[in-house]
Amino acid sequence: MEDSTTKSSAGYEQPAAPTASPAAAETSIASRIRGMILGNLVGDAAAVPNHWVYDPVKMSSHVQAAKRGPAFCDPPGNGFYTTKPGAQSCYGDQTIALLESLVENKGFNAADYASRVAERFGRNSAYELDATDPEDWPELKKNPKDDQGNVIEDKRLWTMPLPGPWRHGSIKTFLVNFVTKDLGPTSSGSLDSQIDGCCKVPPLVALYAGSPALLPTVEEAVRITQNTDLAVAFACCFARILESLVLGSAASVQEACDHARAAISSSSKQFVTAKDDEAVAALSLVAECVSTPASAIGEKVREAMDLPSAMSALA
């Protein structure tokens, strides 16, 4: 078999897998796509019971005492919200909404996707809890506080973990813009730059891998809920990584990251984001972390990105 090169949706040449019959290649790609989508959803459900447990010491202690864990941990260590075993997080639910939209429309449709996100997280969804403030929807009610800023316990309106899923910042702002203010999908995005954008990537890679439409469509989808350059840059970086793996031009995650870094750094790339430099820097950090013990990864990333403590960042 001869080795060749293929041109990705980013417009750069990358090493291709050894040639095979068209039928065999198509079957292999389809298999990897199924694995990517199922891995996304199963992994999300497996992580929910310990979502937002940032303290590695606390996590280790909890898992050791649990009946099952860390995947699908029982009992859960999640101190913020409660869902049934196997349920998705606020990120996985965005993925499902996009999958359903892509299937129904046989492609990406911004208005339909925005409507499905609004429905999945809206007033008639599992995310609408007694703790939600109808006068300041979709925010939670404000617990009364004393002059020192401490919650007055006998007047507390809600406590954590919430008896249901957690609406996070980008989705709440999206709901205000899209539902309350009736802004369209091109104007509904929040000014949030966190990791949410990446939850849109697997369904879009599944449909558009190898197509020039991939990265522009990723940007369009991300901006519906996160209208920031940083969210777009990192989601597109992730799309490049998954595309290499799905098409078989990368044999490992490390190789796929190397391909993505080369593509984003290329002067001849056909797709550009305003924060490509930040994506390259992040990929360089990933390369440095390969030899870092798992227990030290969190601290290394926090130092590299000059982050505040995890809990204050979440608050």
BADONU-468139 format. One record per residue: x, y negated, z of N, C-alpha, C in turn; residue number from 1; residue in three letters. Coordinates in pm, whole numbers, plus 50000, padded with zeros to 5 digits. Layout:
<pts>
  neast  nnorth    nup  caeast  canorth   caup  ceast  cnorth    cup  resi  resn
      X       Y      Z       X        Y      Z      X       Y      Z   NUM   ALA
...
</pts>
This chain:
<pts>
  neast  nnorth    nup  caeast  canorth   caup  ceast  cnorth    cup  resi  resn
  50084   50119  50000   50000    50000  50000  50088   49875  50000     1   MET
  50044   49773  49930   50120    49650  49922  50067   49551  50025     2   GLU
  50160   49472  50081   50119    49361  50167  50091   49241  50079     3   ASP
  50001   49155  50122   49969    49036  50046  49941   48922  50141     4   SER
  49900   48810  50086   49857    48699  50171  49715   48664  50136     5   THR
  49643   48610  50233   49508    48562  50208  49500   48418  50251     6   THR
  49406   48345  50197   49387    48207  50236  49265   48200  50325     7   LYS
  49282   48145  50444   49174    48137  50541  49085   48019  50511     8   SER
  48979   48004  50592   48890    47891  50575  48960   47760  50603     9   SER
  49075   47766  50671   49150    47644  50700  49236   47602  50582    10   ALA
  49246   47689  50481   49318    47653  50361  49467   47680  50364    11   GLY
  49513   47763  50457   49655    47794  50462  49674   47943  50440    12   TYR
  49789   47980  50389   49814    48121  50364  49859   48189  50490    13   GLU
  49801   48304  50516   49836    48380  50634  49857   48525  50594    14   GLN
  49940   48600  50667   49964    48740  50633  49833   48817  50632    15   PRO
  49815   48900  50534   49694    48980  50526  49721   49122  50568    16   ALA
  49614   49190  50603   49627    49331  50635  49664   49407  50509    17   ALA
  49725   49526  50521   49756    49605  50403  49631   49626  50319    18   PRO
  49647   49627  50187   49532    49641  50098  49464   49774  50120    19   THR
  49334   49773  50104   49253    49894  50118  49139   49884  50019    20   ALA
  49064   49988  50005   48950    49982  49914  48852   49878  49963    21   SER
  48781   49811  49872   48685    49709  49915  48584   49760  50016    22   PRO
  48536   49881  49996   48436    49937  50088  48495   49958  50227    23   ALA
  48619   50011  50231   48683    50035  50360  48712   49904  50432    24   ALA
  48757   49803  50356   48786    49674  50415  48660   49610  50471    25   ALA
  48550   49620  50396   48423    49562  50441  48373   49631  50566    26   GLU
  48388   49762  50572   48346    49837  50690  48428   49798  50811    27   THR
  48558   49781  50791   48647    49744  50901  48612   49605  50955    28   SER
  48588   49511  50866   48551    49376  50908  48419   49378  50982    29   ILE
  48322   49452  50930   48190    49460  50996  48204   49519  51136    30   ALA
  48292   49617  51151   48314    49678  51281  48373   49578  51379    31   SER
  48470   49500  51331   48531    49400  51418  48431   49291  51455    32   ARG
  48344   49255  51363   48241    49154  51392  48147   49204  51501    33   ILE
  48104   49329  51489   48015    49386  51592  48085   49385  51728    34   ARG
  48213   49425  51727   48287    49427  51852  48301   49288  51912    35   GLY
  48322   49189  51827   48336    49051  51875  48207   49002  51940    36   MET
  48095   49024  51874   47966    48976  51927  47927   49051  52053    37   ILE
  47938   49183  52050   47902    49262  52168  47998   49232  52283    38   LEU
  48127   49219  52253   48223    49187  52358  48194   49052  52421    39   GLY
  48153   48956  52340   48116    48824  52389  48001   48834  52490    40   ASN
  47894   48902  52451   47774    48908  52536  47793   48996  52658    41   LEU
  47857   49110  52640   47880    49200  52754  47979   49135  52851    42   VAL
  48084   49074  52797   48182    49009  52883  48121   48895  52963    43   GLY
  48032   48819  52900   47966    48710  52971  47882   48765  53086    44   ASP
  47802   48867  53057   47718    48927  53161  47802   48987  53273    45   ALA
  47915   49046  53237   48001    49108  53338  48063   49004  53431    46   ALA
  48084   48883  53379   48151    48779  53458  48056   48697  53543    47   ALA
  47927   48696  53509   47830    48612  53579  47834   48629  53731    48   VAL
  47840   48752  53785   47837    48765  53931  47952   48695  54003    49   PRO
  48062   48670  53935   48173    48599  53997  48204   48467  53927    50   ASN
  48103   48411  53860   48121    48285  53788  48155   48173  53886    51   HIS
  48253   48089  53842   48295    47972  53917  48356   48005  54053    52   TRP
  48410   48126  54069   48491    48156  54188  48635   48129  54148    53   VAL
  48685   48012  54182   48816    47969  54134  48931   48010  54225    54   TYR
  48904   48031  54351   49009    48061  54448  49053   48207  54431    55   ASP
  49177   48232  54384   49221    48371  54360  49224   48455  54487    56   PRO
  49253   48393  54601   49253    48468  54727  49111   48510  54763    57   VAL
  49020   48417  54751   48879    48447  54779  48827   48554  54684    58   LYS
  48863   48543  54557   48817    48641  54458  48870   48780  54490    59   MET
  48999   48789  54519   49060    48917  54549  48995   48982  54671    60   SER
  48973   48903  54775   48911    48954  54897  48770   49003  54871    61   SER
  48696   48926  54791   48557    48964  54763  48550   49094  54683    62   HIS
  48635   49105  54580   48632    49224  54495  48671   49348  54574    63   VAL
  48769   49334  54661   48812    49448  54741  48701   49498  54833    64   GLN
  48617   49407  54881   48509    49446  54972  48382   49486  54899    65   ALA
  48374   49458  54769   48251    49485  54693  48233   49633  54665    66   ALA
  48108   49670  54644   48078    49809  54606  48120   49835  54462    67   LYS
  48117   49731  54379   48158    49744  54238  48214   49610  54193    68   ARG
  48320   49614  54115   48376    49489  54066  48517   49509  54011    69   GLY
  48574   49408  53950   48519    49272  53938  48411   49256  53833    70   PRO
  48409   49342  53727   48303    49332  53628  48169   49376  53688    71   ALA
  48063   49301  53659   47929    49327  53713  47937   49344  53865    72   PHE
  48011   49256  53929   48042    49270  54071  47915   49281  54157    73   CYS
  47917   49373  54250   47805    49395  54341  47861   49412  54483    74   ASP
  47827   49322  54575   47741    49204  54557  47815   49093  54484    75   PRO
  47742   48997  54428   47806    48890  54354  47879   48792  54445    76   PRO
  47982   48731  54393   48054    48628  54467  48016   48488  54421    77   GLY
  47929   48481  54322   47884    48353  54265  47808   48274  54371    78   ASN
  47862   48161  54413   47799    48082  54517  47712   47969  54464    79   GLY
  47692   47964  54332   47619    47853  54272  47479   47892  54224    80   PHE
  47465   48010  54167   47334    48049  54115  47321   48202  54119    81   TYR
  47198   48248  54100   47168    48390  54108  47091   48434  53984    82   THR
  47135   48540  53920   47063    48597  53807  47052   48748  53826    83   THR
  46966   48809  53747   46953    48954  53751  47079   49018  53690    84   LYS
  47115   49139  53733   47231    49207  53673  47216   49217  53522    85   PRO
  47322   49183  53451   47319    49190  53306  47274   49064  53238    86   GLY
  47231   48963  53315   47187    48837  53255  47306   48756  53205    87   ALA
  47278   48664  53115   47382    48578  53059  47401   48453  53144    88   GLN
  47517   48393  53128   47544    48264  53192  47485   48154  53105    89   SER
  47503   48030  53149   47461    47915  53069  47536   47909  52936    90   CYS
  47650   47974  52927   47726    47977  52803  47674   48087  52710    91   TYR
  47654   48205  52766   47603    48315  52685  47466   48287  52628    92   GLY
  47383   48213  52700   47251    48180  52649  47259   48087  52528    93   ASP
  47361   48003  52523   47381    47920  52403  47420   48008  52285    94   GLN
  47501   48109  52311   47542    48202  52205  47422   48276  52149    95   THR
  47336   48325  52237   47218    48398  52193  47126   48310  52110    96   ILE
  47106   48185  52153   47022    48093  52078  47077   48073  51937    97   ALA
  47209   48064  51924   47270    48046  51793  47259   48172  51709    98   LEU
  47280   48287  51769   47264    48413  51696  47123   48426  51638    99   LEU
  47025   48398  51720   46886    48407  51674  46858   48308  51562   100   GLU
  46913   48188  51574   46893    48086  51472  46958   48126  51339   101   SER
  47080   48178  51345   47151    48219  51224  47077   48331  51151   102   LEU
  47023   48425  51228   46949    48536  51167  46820   48486  51103   103   VAL
  46747   48403  51176   46619    48353  51125  46635   48269  51000   104   GLU
  46742   48188  50997   46761    48095  50885  46859   48145  50779   105   ASN
  46917   48263  50805   47017    48319  50714  47131   48220  50690   106   LYS
  47167   48149  50797   47274    48051  50791  47251   47947  50899   107   GLY
  47345   47853  50909   47333    47753  51015  47235   47644  50979   108   PHE
  47143   47615  51071   47046    47508  51056  47047   47427  51184   109   ASN
  47098   47306  51179   47119    47226  51299  46990   47200  51375   110   ALA
  46885   47163  51304   46758    47131  51370  46701   47254  51440   111   ALA
  46709   47369  51375   46655    47491  51434  46736   47532  51556   112   ASP
  46869   47523  51545   46953    47560  51660  46925   47468  51779   113   TYR
  46917   47339  51755   46890    47245  51863  46756   47276  51929   114   ALA
  46656   47309  51850   46524    47342  51905  46530   47467  51990   115   SER
  46609   47565  51947   46619    47690  52024  46695   47669  52155   116   ARG
  46797   47583  52154   46867    47552  52278  46772   47481  52374   117   VAL
  46695   47387  52322   46599    47315  52405  46496   47409  52465   118   ALA
  46453   47507  52388   46355    47604  52439  46418   47696  52544   119   GLU
  46539   47743  52518   46602    47838  52609  46638   47775  52743   120   ARG
  46663   47644  52743   46702    47576  52866  46595   47478  52916   121   PHE
  46480   47476  52851   46382    47372  52877  46287   47396  52992   122   GLY
  46179   47322  52993   46084    47322  53105  46014   47457  53124   123   ARG
  46002   47534  53018   45934    47663  53028  46031   47780  53033   124   ASN
  46156   47751  53065   46258    47855  53068  46288   47899  53210   125   SER
  46373   48000  53221   46416    48048  53353  46500   47945  53425   126   ALA
  46549   47844  53353   46633    47741  53414  46552   47635  53489   127   TYR
  46422   47636  53471   46336    47539  53539  46300   47594  53677   128   GLU
  46363   47542  53781   46349    47593  53916  46274   47493  54004   129   LEU
  46235   47538  54122   46169    47448  54217  46262   47333  54256   130   ASP
  46392   47357  54246   46489    47253  54282  46500   47144  54177   131   ALA
  46444   47165  54059   46451    47065  53953  46363   46945  53987   132   THR
  46414   46828  53962   46342    46704  53994  46255   46661  53876   133   ASP
  46122   46670  53887   46037    46631  53773  46045   46482  53741   134   PRO
  46087   46402  53838   46099    46258  53816  46233   46220  53754   135   GLU
  46327   46311  53754   46460    46285  53698  46505   46409  53621   136   ASP
  46414   46464  53543   46438    46588  53469  46552   46570  53369   137   TRP
  46640   46672  53357   46640    46803  53422  46736   46812  53541   138   PRO
  46764   46701  53607   46854    46702  53722  46788   46772  53841   139   GLU
  46871   46815  53935   46820    46873  54059  46775   46761  54153   140   LEU
  46682   46794  54240   46638    46697  54340  46757   46658  54427   141   LYS
  46757   46536  54475   46866    46489  54560  46834   46522  54706   142   LYS
  46921   46601  54767   46904    46632  54909  46928   46506  54992   143   ASN
  46840   46476  55088   46859    46357  55173  46992   46366  55248   144   PRO
  47061   46249  55257   47191    46245  55325  47191   46136  55431   145   LYS
  47277   46155  55531   47290    46055  55637  47387   45946  55594   146   ASP
  47416   45854  55684   47502    45741  55652  47645   45781  55617   147   ASP
  47685   45901  55662   47819    45951  55631  47823   46033  55502   148   GLN
  47710   46043  55434   47705    46119  55310  47684   46267  55327   149   GLY
  47651   46312  55448   47627    46453  55473  47479   46486  55456   150   ASN
  47450   46602  55400   47311    46644  55381  47244   46662  55517   151   VAL
  47124   46607  55530   47045    46625  55652  46977   46761  55642   152   ILE
  47026   46858  55717   46987    46996  55697  46837   47020  55712   153   GLU
  46773   46956  55810   46631    46984  55828  46544   46915  55722   154   ASP
  46609   46838  55633   46536    46776  55522  46586   46825  55386   155   LYS
  46671   46926  55389   46729    46980  55265  46620   47031  55172   156   ARG
  46629   46998  55043   46530    47040  54945  46570   47165  54870   157   LEU
  46698   47193  54863   46746    47314  54797  46886   47344  54847   158   TRP
  46926   47467  54828   47059    47510  54869  47116   47606  54766   159   THR
  47246   47626  54772   47312    47721  54682  47340   47852  54755   160   MET
  47337   47964  54681   47314    47975  54537  47167   47954  54501   161   PRO
  47146   47887  54389   47011    47865  54340  46947   47999  54304   162   LEU
  46816   48014  54323   46748    48139  54290  46716   48147  54140   163   PRO
  46816   48136  54059   46799    48138  53915  46923   48085  53848   164   GLY
  46922   48073  53715   47042    48028  53642  47069   47880  53660   165   PRO
  47187   47838  53621   47237    47703  53645  47245   47625  53514   166   TRP
  47171   47513  53505   47188    47421  53392  47314   47336  53419   167   ARG
  47406   47336  53328   47527    47259  53348  47521   47126  53272   168   HIS
  47624   47044  53293   47620    46904  53251  47589   46879  53105   169   GLY
  47658   46946  53014   47639    46917  52872  47497   46950  52828   170   SER
  47442   47057  52881   47305    47097  52844  47203   47000  52902   171   ILE
  47225   46954  53024   47130    46858  53082  47127   46728  53001   172   LYS
  47243   46680  52960   47245    46559  52878  47183   46584  52742   173   THR
  47210   46701  52684   47147    46736  52557  46994   46735  52571   174   PHE
  46941   46792  52679   46797    46796  52699  46739   46655  52711   175   LEU
  46809   46568  52782   46763    46429  52793  46757   46365  52655   176   VAL
  46863   46384  52576   46870    46322  52444  46772   46382  52344   177   ASN
  46768   46515  52339   46689    46583  52235  46541   46591  52272   178   PHE
  46513   46618  52399   46374    46637  52441  46312   46506  52491   179   VAL
  46375   46444  52590   46316    46325  52650  46323   46203  52558   180   THR
  46439   46181  52496   46456    46064  52409  46422   46092  52264   181   LYS
  46396   46220  52232   46357    46261  52096  46462   46223  51992   182   ASP
  46591   46234  52031   46699    46211  51935  46722   46338  51855   183   LEU
  46761   46324  51732   46785    46439  51647  46916   46509  51681   184   GLY
  46942   46624  51616   47062    46704  51648  47194   46634  51619   185   PRO
  47194   46531  51536   47319    46459  51512  47345   46353  51618   186   THR
  47248   46330  51706   47263    46228  51810  47236   46282  51950   187   SER
  47222   46414  51962   47180    46473  52089  47296   46515  52179   188   SER
  47417   46511  52128   47531    46563  52203  47571   46477  52321   189   GLY
  47623   46544  52425   47673    46477  52544  47818   46432  52521   190   SER
  47870   46356  52616   48011    46316  52611  48096   46412  52694   191   LEU
  48065   46538  52683   48131    46644  52760  48239   46709  52673   192   ASP
  48353   46741  52733   48465    46799  52658  48507   46934  52712   193   SER
  48421   47000  52788   48459    47127  52849  48444   47243  52751   194   GLN
  48449   47364  52804   48468    47483  52720  48343   47529  52648   195   ILE
  48229   47465  52672   48103    47508  52611  48113   47531  52461   196   ASP
  48190   47444  52393   48197    47454  52248  48237   47592  52200   197   GLY
  48320   47660  52276   48369    47792  52233  48260   47898  52232   198   CYS
  48151   47877  52306   48046    47979  52307  47968   47979  52176   199   CYS
  47985   47875  52094   47920    47873  51962  48002   47946  51856   200   LYS
  48128   47975  51888   48222    48019  51785  48199   48163  51736   201   VAL
  48185   48264  51823   48173    48400  51771  48061   48421  51668   202   PRO
  47938   48371  51690   47836    48390  51587  47873   48325  51454   203   PRO
  47937   48209  51459   47972    48140  51336  48087   48208  51264   204   LEU
  48184   48261  51339   48291    48340  51277  48233   48466  51215   205   VAL
  48138   48527  51283   48076    48649  51229  48015   48624  51092   206   ALA
  47956   48508  51072   47888    48478  50946  47979   48412  50843   207   LEU
  48071   48327  50888   48145    48243  50794  48295   48274  50785   208   TYR
  48345   48378  50850   48489    48409  50843  48532   48423  50698   209   ALA
  48640   48354  50663   48690    48358  50526  48629   48254  50435   210   GLY
  48532   48179  50486   48464    48077  50406  48513   47938  50445   211   SER
  48526   47847  50348   48563    47709  50382  48460   47639  50470   212   PRO
  48341   47698  50479   48235    47637  50560  48254   47660  50709   213   ALA
  48343   47750  50749   48353    47788  50890  48380   47670  50982   214   LEU
  48492   47603  50963   48531    47499  51058  48437   47378  51055   215   LEU
  48393   47330  50939   48295    47222  50941  48165   47261  51011   216   PRO
  48124   47387  50998   48002    47431  51064  48021   47441  51215   217   THR
  48139   47487  51258   48171    47489  51401  48161   47348  51458   218   VAL
  48218   47251  51388   48211    47113  51436  48066   47065  51447   219   GLU
  47988   47093  51345   47847    47049  51347  47771   47112  51462   220   GLU
  47793   47240  51486   47723    47309  51595  47765   47256  51731   221   ALA
  47894   47234  51750   47943    47186  51879  47888   47048  51911   222   VAL
  47886   46960  51812   47844    46822  51838  47696   46811  51874   223   ARG
  47617   46913  51852   47476    46909  51892  47464   46896  52044   224   ILE
  47552   46962  52117   47548    46953  52263  47668   46881  52322   225   THR
  47778   46872  52249   47900    46806  52297  47959   46720  52185   226   GLN
  47924   46595  52183   47969    46508  52075  48103   46443  52111   227   ASN
  48205   46526  52129   48339    46477  52163  48443   46546  52076   228   THR
  48547   46471  52042   48653    46524  51956  48727   46640  52021   229   ASP
  48745   46634  52154   48821    46739  52221  48746   46871  52218   230   LEU
  48616   46868  52245   48537    46991  52239  48542   47052  52099   231   ALA
  48535   46967  51998   48540    47014  51859  48677   47076  51828   232   VAL
  48783   47009  51869   48918    47058  51837  48943   47196  51896   233   ALA
  48903   47216  52021   48930    47344  52085  48838   47454  52031   234   PHE
  48715   47420  51997   48626    47519  51938  48679   47561  51801   235   ALA
  48727   47467  51722   48781    47500  51590  48910   47581  51602   236   CYS
  48990   47549  51703   49110    47628  51729  49072   47773  51761   237   CYS
  48972   47790  51846   48926    47924  51881  48871   47996  51758   238   PHE
  48802   47921  51671   48748    47982  51549  48860   48034  51459   239   ALA
  48969   47959  51450   49083    48006  51371  49139   48137  51426   240   ARG
  49146   48145  51560   49199    48266  51624  49110   48386  51593   241   ILE
  48980   48370  51615   48888    48481  51592  48882   48518  51444   242   LEU
  48891   48420  51356   48886    48448  51213  49002   48539  51172   243   GLU
  49120   48511  51222   49236    48595  51190  49216   48738  51236   244   SER
  49156   48753  51354   49133    48888  51408  49024   48961  51332   245   LEU
  48917   48891  51300   48806    48954  51228  48847   48996  51087   246   VAL
  48921   48911  51018   48963    48943  50881  49077   49043  50877   247   LEU
  49139   49068  50994   49247    49165  50999  49381   49110  50959   248   GLY
  49394   48977  50945   49523    48919  50908  49614   48903  51029   249   SER
  49559   48922  51149   49638    48925  51272  49612   49057  51341   250   ALA
  49719   49120  51388   49705    49251  51451  49692   49243  51602   251   ALA
  49706   49122  51658   49697    49105  51802  49650   48964  51832   252   SER
  49607   48942  51956   49565    48808  51996  49682   48711  51988   253   VAL
  49800   48758  52031   49919    48671  52026  49949   48630  51882   254   GLN
  49940   48725  51791   49966    48693  51650  49859   48597  51597   255   GLU
  49735   48616  51638   49627    48526  51595  49650   48385  51647   256   ALA
  49698   48374  51770   49731    48242  51826  49845   48177  51748   257   CYS
  49943   48257  51710   50054    48205  51630  50004   48153  51495   258   ASP
  49912   48230  51433   49854    48187  51306  49780   48054  51322   259   HIS
  49703   48044  51429   49625    47923  51452  49717   47802  51474   260   ALA
  49821   47823  51551   49915    47713  51577  49981   47668  51446   261   ARG
  50020   47763  51363   50082    47728  51234  49983   47655  51144   262   ALA
  49858   47700  51145   49756    47638  51060  49728   47495  51103   263   ALA
  49713   47473  51233   49681    47340  51282  49798   47245  51263   264   ILE
  49919   47299  51267   50040    47217  51252  50075   47189  51106   265   SER
  50011   47261  51014   50045    47250  50872  50003   47115  50815   266   SER
  50093   47054  50738   50062    46926  50674  49965   46942  50558   267   SER
  49947   47065  50511   49859    47089  50397  49722   47144  50437   268   SER
  49692   47144  50566   49564    47199  50610  49449   47119  50550   269   LYS
  49339   47187  50524   49225    47125  50459  49120   47077  50559   270   GLN
  49135   47113  50685   49039    47068  50786  49116   47008  50903   271   PHE
  49079   46888  50943   49151    46814  51046  49053   46770  51155   272   VAL
  49094   46781  51281   49019    46720  51390  49105   46611  51453   273   THR
  49041   46521  51526   49113    46410  51587  49202   46453  51703   274   ALA
  49181   46575  51752   49257    46621  51868  49337   46748  51837   275   LYS
  49382   46762  51713   49460    46880  51676  49587   46893  51759   276   ASP
  49649   46781  51795   49773    46787  51873  49749   46852  52009   277   ASP
  49634   46821  52070   49601    46882  52198  49581   47032  52185   278   GLU
  49522   47075  52074   49503    47218  52051  49636   47290  52035   279   ALA
  49729   47228  51964   49862    47286  51947  49933   47296  52081   280   VAL
  49920   47192  52162   49984    47194  52295  49926   47306  52381   281   ALA
  49795   47326  52371   49732    47433  52449  49780   47570  52403   282   ALA
  49795   47588  52273   49845    47716  52220  49989   47740  52263   283   LEU
  50066   47633  52273   50204    47647  52322  50204   47691  52467   284   SER
  50111   47638  52545   50099    47679  52685  50060   47826  52695   285   LEU
  49972   47870  52607   49932    48012  52605  50054   48099  52581   286   VAL
  50138   48058  52488   50260    48136  52458  50350   48143  52581   287   ALA
  50359   48033  52656   50440    48033  52777  50381   48122  52886   288   GLU
  50250   48138  52884   50184    48214  52990  50188   48366  52969   289   CYS
  50237   48408  52854   50240    48552  52825  50313   48630  52932   290   VAL
  50423   48573  52981   50505    48643  53081  50471   48600  53224   291   SER
  50367   48519  53242   50328    48473  53375  50236   48573  53442   292   THR
  50260   48610  53568   50170    48703  53637  50028   48648  53639   293   PRO
  49929   48737  53627   49789    48695  53621  49751   48609  53741   294   ALA
  49804   48641  53857   49769    48567  53978  49817   48423  53976   295   SER
  49913   48392  53888   49969    48257  53883  49921   48176  53763   296   ALA
  49838   48236  53679   49792    48168  53557  49713   48042  53590   297   ILE
  49620   48054  53682   49535    47940  53715  49614   47819  53758   298   GLY
  49710   47840  53846   49791    47729  53897  49878   47670  53786   299   GLU
  49929   47755  53698   50014    47706  53588  49932   47618  53494   300   LYS
  49812   47662  53462   49725    47583  53373  49686   47452  53441   301   VAL
  49653   47459  53569   49613    47338  53643  49726   47235  53643   302   ARG
  49848   47281  53666   49962    47191  53666  49987   47133  53528   303   GLU
  49979   47218  53427   50008    47174  53290  49909   47069  53242   304   ALA
  49783   47083  53284   49679    46990  53239  49651   46880  53339   305   MET
  49730   46879  53449   49715    46775  53552  49572   46768  53602   306   ASP
  49513   46886  53626   49375    46893  53671  49366   46868  53820   307   LEU
  49251   46811  53865   49226    46807  54009  49191   46947  54055   308   PRO
  49165   46963  54182   49130    47097  54231  49003   47143  54161   309   SER
  48990   47274  54148   48878    47330  54072  48742   47287  54126   310   ALA
  48727   47288  54256   48597    47256  54313  48560   47110  54290   311   MET
  48656   47019  54302   48624    46879  54278  48598   46854  54131   312   SER
  48664   46932  54044   48640    46918  53902  48498   46961  53868   313   ALA
  48452   47069  53931   48317    47119  53906  48214   47021  53958   314   LEU
  48238   46966  54076   48143    46872  54136  48131   46746  54053   315   ALA
</pts>
